[in-house]
Structures are given as structure tokens and as C-alpha cells.
Amino acid sequence: MIILSHPTANQFVRYTASGFVNVQILQVFYTSLASFENDLLYKLGGIKQFAEFRKRVFDNNLKPFTNTNPYHELMRQVAMKFGWNDFIKHEFGKFCVDAVYSNHDNWVSKKIAHQKQNGAKAIYAYEDAALKSFKRAKQFGLTNFYDLSIGYWRMGAELLEAEKERRPDYAVTLTGLLNSAEKLARKDEEIELANHIIVASSFTKNSLSYYPQSLENIKVIPYGFPLVNNAFVKTEKQKQQPLKVLFVGGLTQRKGIAEVFDSVAKFGSQIQLTVIGKKTNMDCKTLNDNLAKHTWIPALPHNEILQQMQAHDVLLFPSFFEGFGMVISEAMSQGLPVITTANTAGKDFIINGENGWLVTPGNTLAIEEILEILIRNPEQLLGISQQAKLTAMHRPWSVYANEIASFVKDKIC
């Protein structure tokens, strides 16, 4: 039996939990907030000001296993709503993300002894919320499963420092470079304590080659794709229509936002660019100037993002450093071809020119060449859109849930 722990549980955590329930190995699930259909949090989520609660909805079959510790996460949400920035200041705010993760990890660590008595053999925890739990689990002989959902920090630091030098006008958006030495040391200690490391892409696995010691315990289990929307069918694009390009993600140079703007600039009215995403806490003049030239939507509910994907011709996601890049799988499920880089999960799913395109990070010229081909030959889009959907159909989220549950069960049973 296994303990599952994640403070702000998202989609891949939901399917991990579902997989563990299906193979009957889940003993307990620890998180901060959890809502179930028709409970109080669910009903509050129907009010605009509390819509965040609807993002924490889990299947009812998980309810008997779920334990919550909501205070720090609730206060983080309140602080964000009211603009209490000192409370959510990176690493040092009383209710910042780091505080939420640390508090959760400490809380779970105190439950290990009791769960061991109840038959727990292992714990499955995530980056930045595993250190204390793993230390305690080691004392009781539990197996530690560590989920690294983004690339390893040492590679990230090297890539982003290079971007800071190459694109100084976007340097303030690289908030990943703000992590303290203490936080980075904790990440390394979590890896050292892990018996098994699970990653969602071959890129993340390759990033772990930057870890100071050799690691032989890495398992790649890619995330799933949302259900393919077969009710929506794209029609052939006409040449006289502008190419509708979409970017979805945080407005940071880690995700290649400068390449997005630069690659569409030469085409003028031949391209319509829509950008969906929030700014970092740092103000960036160059970013602001570019956003003013295009359609910018700071945030949308998930279902409306999928609708935007259906309404566009191509997703441009030229990221420098990802663990997966779930907008890639979301776009492909909607029949939206993707231009991305090998520093995402793109190379695990995309065959260049067949169901999408891969470019080298930072290569604006390569993106321009693809966009120019699509402007001149828009009829190509329909076939690539269909191939993207087929790719998505072969790996629904249920496959991910089955694979991760089977892997863990094999290791502990």
C-alpha cells in the first residue's frame, strides 16, 4: 500500500491517484484542498470569486482516501485575490507557494509512522514537497517514489542564465533564477533520498544527467492527452485568410515568449497572434510593448482555452525548459498542430512535419520558415491536424493512470 502526497494536486496527480485506486494500492492521499461533487467547496466554486475550488475537484472514489490540510493554501488564495504581495513573496512570504509546499511536507512527515502501522510500504511525493516525508519514510523502511514534473534545476539554471545574457530585455521574466541556494540544495537532497524517480518526458530524464552523481532509477511515463473532440472538425483553410497563431503559457522567456513575438513580426497582417497567459510578478517593458500589438488574454477557464485551440491554426510553444508542456497535448487533442522544441515532451510525440513541428530552442528563423510555408500552403494544416488528433487518441489519460499504477505496484508488491 502507498501514501500519495501533493499539496496542490493537479491533473496528473488526479490520474495517478485514480490509477492507484484502480489497482488497489492507495492507502491515503494527502493534499491541501480537495473538493468533491456537491460538497461545500464544490458549491462555493460556482461563485466567480471562488472558482479556484472547482480546479480542486476529485472523483468521488478518491474521497475515502483523502486527508486535507487547507489553511496555508486557502490563505495563499486569499492573498492572491486581495493583492497582499508580501504574504506570497517568492520563498519568503508566509503564504507563498514554497511555504505551502514546506508546510504540507512537514504535515505529511508526521503521518508516516501511523501509516506504516496501517500497512504502508511506500510514499509517492513530488518535487519541493518530499524532503521531510522522505527522511521520515526512510526511518521506517518505506520506499520513496519521487515525481519530478519539470526538468532538473541544474540544466534549467544553465539554459536560463544563457537566455538572461542573450535576451536581457526579458531577463526579469526568468523567475526560476531567483531560487535560493538552500531551496536548490533541498531539491538535490530529495533526489538523493528517492528510490525511484518518475518523469514525464525524455527531456526531463536527459536533464538529470546534470545531477552530480549517476542515476539509474529513472522511469519515463509520459502524461496523457485529453479526450479528443471528434465533434469538432477543422475545415480546409483558405489562402486569403490570415494564419491564426496561438500561444498559451506563462509570459516568460523560459517558454520562449520573445521567439513568439519575433517570429510573427515579419508577417504583419498575414498572421493573427493570440497570447493567453499571465505575466510574472516582474514588470517587463519589452513584453508589455509586444503584448499591446496583439490579442492578449491574461486568463481563461480551461474549457475556453480548448475552444481557443479549436479556433486557431497552429500553437506556437518554443519553450527552453519544460518537464512536459501540457498545452502541447491539449492542443493536439483539439486538432491544433504544434510548433515546439525538443526541450519539452514534443520529441516524444511529434514527428516533424507529420503531426507537428520541432525546432531548436531560440531558433526564430526556423519558426519563421514553418509559418511562411503554412501561409503559402494552408491546405497542409488539415492533414497535420488530423494526425495530431490521432496521436492524442492513442494516449488518453487512462493509459497514463494504468502505466504509473502498474509501475508502482510492481515495485512494492
C-alpha positions as CSV (number, residue, x, y, z in Angstrom):
1,M,0.0,0.0,0.0
2,I,1.2,3.5,-0.8
3,I,0.9,7.1,0.5
4,L,0.3,9.7,-2.2
5,S,1.2,13.3,-1.3
6,H,0.8,16.5,-3.3
7,P,-0.1,19.9,-1.8
8,T,-1.9,21.5,-4.8
9,A,-2.9,18.4,-6.7
10,N,-3.4,19.0,-10.4
11,Q,-4.4,16.8,-13.4
12,F,-1.5,14.4,-13.4
13,V,-1.9,13.9,-9.7
14,R,-5.6,13.1,-10.2
15,Y,-4.8,10.4,-12.7
16,T,-2.0,9.0,-10.5
17,A,-4.5,8.7,-7.6
18,S,-7.1,7.2,-9.9
19,G,-4.6,4.6,-11.1
20,F,-3.6,3.7,-7.6
21,V,-7.2,3.2,-6.6
22,N,-7.9,1.1,-9.6
23,V,-5.1,-1.4,-8.7
24,Q,-6.0,-1.2,-5.0
25,I,-2.7,0.1,-3.7
26,L,-3.7,3.6,-2.4
27,Q,-3.7,3.8,1.4
28,V,-4.1,7.5,1.8
29,F,-4.0,10.7,-0.3
30,Y,-2.7,13.9,1.4
31,T,-3.3,17.3,-0.1
32,S,-4.2,20.8,0.9
33,L,-7.6,21.4,-0.7
34,A,-9.9,18.7,-2.1
35,S,-13.5,19.2,-3.4
36,F,-16.0,16.5,-4.3
37,E,-19.2,16.9,-6.3
38,N,-21.9,18.7,-4.4
39,D,-19.8,19.3,-1.2
40,L,-19.4,22.8,0.3
41,L,-16.2,23.7,-1.6
42,Y,-17.7,22.5,-4.9
43,K,-20.7,24.7,-4.4
44,L,-18.5,27.7,-3.4
45,G,-16.6,27.1,-6.7
46,G,-19.7,28.0,-8.6
47,I,-19.2,31.6,-7.3
48,K,-16.8,33.6,-9.5
49,Q,-14.7,34.7,-6.7
50,F,-14.1,31.1,-5.6
51,A,-13.8,29.5,-9.0
52,E,-10.3,28.1,-7.9
53,F,-12.1,25.5,-5.8
54,R,-13.5,23.9,-9.0
55,K,-9.9,23.2,-10.0
56,R,-9.6,21.0,-6.9
57,V,-12.4,18.6,-7.7
58,F,-11.6,14.9,-7.5
59,D,-13.6,11.8,-8.4
60,N,-15.8,10.5,-5.6
61,N,-14.0,7.2,-5.5
62,L,-11.0,9.1,-4.0
63,K,-13.0,10.6,-1.2
64,P,-12.5,7.8,1.4
65,F,-8.7,8.1,1.0
66,T,-8.3,11.9,1.1
67,N,-7.0,13.9,4.0
68,T,-6.6,17.7,3.7
69,N,-4.7,20.4,5.5
70,P,-6.1,23.6,3.9
71,Y,-5.0,26.6,6.0
72,H,-1.8,27.7,4.1
73,E,-3.3,27.1,0.7
74,L,-6.5,28.9,1.5
75,M,-4.5,31.9,2.8
76,R,-2.4,31.9,-0.4
77,Q,-5.5,32.1,-2.5
78,V,-6.9,34.9,-0.3
79,A,-3.6,36.8,-0.5
80,M,-3.5,36.5,-4.3
81,K,-7.2,37.7,-4.6
82,F,-6.5,40.8,-2.5
83,G,-3.0,41.6,-3.8
84,W,-1.3,41.0,-0.5
85,N,2.0,40.5,-2.3
86,D,4.2,40.5,0.8
87,F,2.4,37.3,2.0
88,I,3.2,35.5,-1.3
89,K,6.7,36.8,-1.9
90,H,8.9,34.2,-3.6
91,E,10.3,31.8,-0.9
92,F,9.9,34.2,2.0
93,G,6.2,35.1,2.1
94,K,4.3,33.5,4.9
95,F,1.8,32.0,2.4
96,C,3.9,31.8,-0.7
97,V,3.9,28.6,-2.8
98,D,7.2,27.5,-1.1
99,A,5.5,27.9,2.3
100,V,2.5,25.9,1.2
101,Y,4.7,23.0,-0.1
102,S,7.0,23.1,3.0
103,N,4.1,23.1,5.4
104,H,2.4,20.2,3.6
105,D,5.6,18.2,3.6
106,N,6.1,18.7,7.3
107,W,2.5,17.7,7.9
108,V,2.7,14.5,5.9
109,S,6.0,13.6,7.6
110,K,4.2,13.4,10.9
111,K,1.7,10.9,9.5
112,I,4.3,8.4,8.3
113,A,4.6,6.4,11.5
114,H,0.8,5.9,11.7
115,Q,0.5,4.9,8.1
116,K,3.4,2.5,8.5
117,Q,1.5,0.8,11.3
118,N,-1.6,0.6,8.9
119,G,0.5,-1.2,6.3
120,A,2.1,1.5,4.1
121,K,5.1,0.2,2.1
122,A,5.9,3.4,0.1
123,I,5.3,7.0,-0.4
124,Y,4.8,8.8,-3.7
125,A,5.6,12.5,-3.5
126,Y,6.6,15.5,-5.7
127,E,9.4,18.0,-6.1
128,D,9.7,20.6,-3.3
129,A,7.2,18.7,-1.1
130,A,9.1,15.5,-0.4
131,L,12.2,16.1,1.7
132,K,10.9,15.7,5.3
133,S,8.4,13.0,4.2
134,F,11.2,11.0,2.5
135,K,13.5,11.3,5.5
136,R,10.8,10.0,7.8
137,A,9.8,7.3,5.4
138,K,13.5,6.1,5.3
139,Q,13.5,5.7,9.0
140,F,10.5,3.4,8.8
141,G,11.8,1.4,5.8
142,L,9.3,2.8,3.2
143,T,10.2,3.0,-0.5
144,N,10.4,6.6,-1.8
145,F,8.9,7.4,-5.2
146,Y,9.8,10.9,-6.4
147,D,7.9,12.6,-9.2
148,L,10.0,15.3,-11.0
149,S,7.4,17.2,-13.1
150,I,9.8,19.7,-14.6
151,G,13.4,19.4,-15.9
152,Y,16.2,19.2,-13.3
153,W,17.2,22.6,-11.9
154,R,21.0,22.5,-12.8
155,M,20.2,22.2,-16.5
156,G,17.5,24.8,-16.1
157,A,19.9,27.3,-14.5
158,E,22.4,26.8,-17.3
159,L,19.8,27.4,-20.0
160,L,18.1,30.3,-18.3
161,E,21.4,32.1,-17.5
162,A,22.3,31.8,-21.2
163,E,18.9,33.4,-22.0
164,K,19.5,36.1,-19.5
165,E,22.6,37.1,-21.4
166,R,21.1,36.6,-24.9
167,R,17.8,38.4,-24.2
168,P,18.5,40.9,-21.4
169,D,15.2,42.7,-22.3
170,Y,13.3,39.7,-21.0
171,A,15.7,38.8,-18.1
172,V,13.2,39.9,-15.4
173,T,10.7,37.3,-16.6
174,L,13.2,34.5,-15.7
175,T,11.9,34.0,-12.1
176,G,13.3,30.5,-12.0
177,L,16.7,32.1,-11.4
178,L,15.6,33.6,-8.2
179,N,15.7,30.3,-6.2
180,S,17.9,30.4,-3.2
181,A,20.9,28.0,-2.7
182,E,19.0,26.5,0.2
183,K,16.0,25.6,-1.9
184,L,18.2,24.1,-4.7
185,A,20.0,22.0,-2.1
186,R,16.7,20.7,-0.9
187,K,15.8,19.6,-4.4
188,D,19.1,17.6,-4.6
189,E,18.5,16.0,-1.2
190,E,15.0,14.9,-2.3
191,I,16.6,13.2,-5.4
192,E,19.3,11.5,-3.2
193,L,16.5,10.1,-0.9
194,A,14.5,8.7,-3.8
195,N,14.4,5.0,-4.6
196,H,12.6,5.6,-7.9
197,I,12.3,8.8,-9.9
198,I,9.4,9.2,-12.3
199,V,9.5,11.8,-15.1
200,A,7.0,12.7,-17.9
201,S,9.4,13.2,-20.8
202,S,12.7,12.0,-22.2
203,F,13.9,15.7,-22.0
204,T,13.4,15.6,-18.2
205,K,15.3,12.3,-18.0
206,N,18.1,13.8,-20.0
207,S,18.2,16.9,-17.8
208,L,19.0,14.6,-14.8
209,S,22.4,13.9,-16.4
210,Y,23.3,17.3,-14.8
211,Y,22.9,15.7,-11.3
212,P,26.3,15.3,-9.7
213,Q,26.0,11.5,-9.3
214,S,24.9,8.9,-11.8
215,L,21.2,8.0,-11.5
216,E,20.0,4.6,-12.6
217,N,16.5,4.7,-11.1
218,I,14.7,7.0,-13.6
219,K,11.4,5.9,-15.3
220,V,9.8,7.9,-18.1
221,I,6.0,7.8,-18.1
222,P,4.5,10.5,-20.3
223,Y,1.3,12.2,-19.3
224,G,-1.9,11.5,-21.2
225,F,-3.9,13.5,-23.7
226,P,-7.3,15.0,-23.0
227,L,-10.2,13.2,-24.8
228,V,-10.2,14.0,-28.5
229,N,-13.0,16.3,-29.5
230,N,-14.4,14.4,-32.6
231,A,-17.5,16.6,-32.6
232,F,-15.3,19.5,-33.8
233,V,-13.8,19.1,-37.3
234,K,-11.5,21.6,-38.8
235,T,-12.2,22.7,-42.4
236,E,-9.5,23.5,-45.0
237,K,-8.0,26.9,-44.5
238,Q,-8.2,29.4,-47.4
239,K,-5.1,31.3,-48.6
240,Q,-6.7,34.7,-48.2
241,Q,-7.4,34.2,-44.5
242,P,-4.7,35.2,-42.0
243,L,-2.9,32.4,-40.2
244,K,-4.2,32.3,-36.6
245,V,-1.3,31.6,-34.3
246,L,-1.9,30.9,-30.6
247,F,0.5,30.9,-27.6
248,V,-0.7,29.5,-24.2
249,G,1.5,29.7,-21.1
250,G,3.3,31.9,-18.6
251,L,4.7,35.1,-20.2
252,T,8.3,34.3,-19.5
253,Q,11.4,33.8,-21.7
254,R,11.6,30.3,-20.2
255,K,8.8,29.5,-22.5
256,G,10.3,31.4,-25.4
257,I,7.9,34.3,-25.4
258,A,10.4,36.5,-27.2
259,E,10.6,34.0,-30.1
260,V,6.8,34.1,-30.4
261,F,6.8,37.8,-30.9
262,D,9.9,37.9,-33.1
263,S,8.8,35.1,-35.4
264,V,5.4,36.6,-36.3
265,A,6.7,40.2,-36.6
266,K,7.8,40.0,-40.3
267,F,4.4,38.7,-41.5
268,G,2.3,41.7,-40.5
269,S,-1.4,41.2,-41.2
270,Q,-0.8,37.7,-42.6
271,I,-0.8,36.4,-39.1
272,Q,-3.2,37.0,-36.2
273,L,-1.5,36.2,-32.9
274,T,-3.4,35.5,-29.7
275,V,-1.5,35.2,-26.4
276,I,-3.1,33.6,-23.4
277,G,-1.1,33.7,-20.1
278,K,-0.2,35.7,-17.0
279,K,2.8,37.9,-16.5
280,T,5.3,37.1,-13.9
281,N,5.4,39.4,-10.9
282,M,8.2,41.4,-12.5
283,D,7.3,44.1,-15.0
284,C,8.9,43.9,-18.4
285,K,8.7,46.8,-20.8
286,T,9.5,44.8,-24.0
287,L,6.9,42.2,-23.1
288,N,4.3,44.9,-22.5
289,D,5.1,46.6,-25.8
290,N,4.7,43.4,-27.7
291,L,1.5,42.4,-25.9
292,A,0.0,45.7,-27.0
293,K,0.5,44.8,-30.6
294,H,-1.6,41.5,-30.4
295,T,-4.6,40.0,-28.7
296,W,-3.7,39.2,-25.1
297,I,-5.9,37.3,-22.7
298,P,-4.4,37.1,-19.2
299,A,-6.5,34.1,-18.1
300,L,-9.4,31.8,-19.3
301,P,-11.2,28.8,-17.8
302,H,-9.7,25.5,-19.2
303,N,-12.7,24.7,-21.4
304,E,-12.5,28.2,-23.0
305,I,-8.8,27.6,-23.7
306,L,-9.7,24.4,-25.5
307,Q,-12.2,26.4,-27.5
308,Q,-9.5,28.9,-28.4
309,M,-7.4,26.0,-29.6
310,Q,-10.2,24.9,-31.9
311,A,-10.4,28.4,-33.3
312,H,-6.7,28.7,-34.2
313,D,-4.5,27.2,-36.9
314,V,-1.3,26.5,-35.0
315,L,0.0,26.6,-31.4
316,L,3.5,28.2,-31.1
317,F,5.2,26.9,-27.9
318,P,9.0,27.4,-28.3
319,S,10.0,26.7,-24.7
320,F,13.5,26.4,-23.5
321,F,12.8,24.3,-20.4
322,E,9.8,22.1,-19.6
323,G,9.0,18.9,-17.8
324,F,6.3,18.1,-20.4
325,G,4.3,21.1,-21.6
326,M,0.7,20.1,-21.2
327,V,-0.5,22.7,-23.7
328,I,1.1,20.6,-26.3
329,S,-1.1,17.6,-25.6
330,E,-4.2,19.7,-25.0
331,A,-3.7,21.4,-28.4
332,M,-3.1,18.1,-30.3
333,S,-6.3,16.7,-28.7
334,Q,-8.2,19.6,-30.3
335,G,-6.6,19.1,-33.7
336,L,-4.4,22.1,-33.3
337,P,-0.9,21.4,-34.7
338,V,2.0,22.5,-32.5
339,I,5.4,24.1,-33.2
340,T,7.6,23.4,-30.2
341,T,11.1,22.4,-29.2
342,A,12.9,19.3,-28.1
343,N,13.2,20.8,-24.6
344,T,9.6,19.7,-24.0
345,A,7.7,16.4,-24.4
346,G,7.4,17.4,-28.1
347,K,10.1,14.9,-29.3
348,D,8.3,12.1,-27.5
349,F,5.2,12.6,-29.6
350,I,5.8,14.8,-32.6
351,I,7.2,13.7,-35.9
352,N,8.4,16.8,-37.6
353,G,6.2,17.8,-40.5
354,E,3.7,15.0,-39.9
355,N,1.7,15.8,-36.8
356,G,3.5,19.0,-35.8
357,W,7.0,20.6,-35.9
358,L,10.1,20.6,-33.8
359,V,12.6,23.5,-33.8
360,T,15.8,24.2,-31.8
361,P,15.1,26.5,-28.8
362,G,15.8,30.1,-29.7
363,N,15.7,29.5,-33.5
364,T,13.4,32.2,-34.7
365,L,14.4,31.7,-38.3
366,A,13.2,28.0,-38.2
367,I,9.8,29.1,-36.8
368,E,9.5,31.8,-39.5
369,E,10.2,29.2,-42.2
370,I,7.4,27.0,-40.9
371,L,5.0,29.9,-40.6
372,E,5.8,31.1,-44.2
373,I,5.1,27.6,-45.6
374,L,1.8,27.5,-43.8
375,I,0.8,30.9,-45.1
376,R,1.7,29.9,-48.6
377,N,0.2,26.4,-48.4
378,P,-2.6,26.5,-45.7
379,E,-4.1,23.3,-47.2
380,Q,-1.3,21.4,-45.3
381,L,-2.8,22.2,-42.0
382,L,-5.8,19.9,-42.3
383,G,-3.8,16.7,-42.7
384,I,-1.4,17.6,-39.9
385,S,-4.4,18.5,-37.7
386,Q,-5.8,15.0,-38.3
387,Q,-2.5,13.4,-37.5
388,A,-2.2,15.4,-34.3
389,K,-5.7,14.1,-33.2
390,L,-4.7,10.5,-34.0
391,T,-1.6,10.9,-31.8
392,A,-3.8,12.1,-29.0
393,M,-6.3,9.3,-29.4
394,H,-3.6,6.7,-28.8
395,R,-2.7,8.0,-25.4
396,P,-5.6,9.2,-23.3
397,W,-5.1,9.9,-19.6
398,S,-6.3,6.5,-18.7
399,V,-3.2,5.0,-20.3
400,Y,-1.0,7.2,-18.1
401,A,-3.0,6.2,-15.0
402,N,-2.6,2.5,-15.8
403,E,1.1,2.7,-16.6
404,I,2.1,4.6,-13.5
405,A,-0.1,2.4,-11.2
406,S,1.4,-0.8,-12.8
407,F,5.0,0.5,-12.4
408,V,4.5,1.4,-8.7
409,K,2.6,-1.8,-7.9
410,D,5.3,-3.9,-9.5
411,K,7.9,-2.2,-7.2
412,I,6.1,-2.6,-3.9
413,C,4.1,-5.8,-4.2
